[in-house]
């Protein structure tokens, strides 16, 4: 099972972390423009978004894809 997850870039990243990072980095407006769902467009909060995304697989997939796109565009993390 662990070898299966090795190739999963989202392994160990919670949905809450994804939504929180996106809201901080790109903001709710950009998120709503890219993925037009009510929980991003009207009075957005992490809690309301999580509630919706956990019940709506197609929306969760789009949010995860946006997160990965943002992560890839930033490049690899800097070595310390």
Secondary structure, DSSP 8 states (H G I E B T S, - for coil): -HHHHHT-TTTT--HHHHHHHHHHHTHHHHHHHHS--HHHHSS--HHHHHHHHHH-HHHHHHHHHHHHHHHHHH-S----
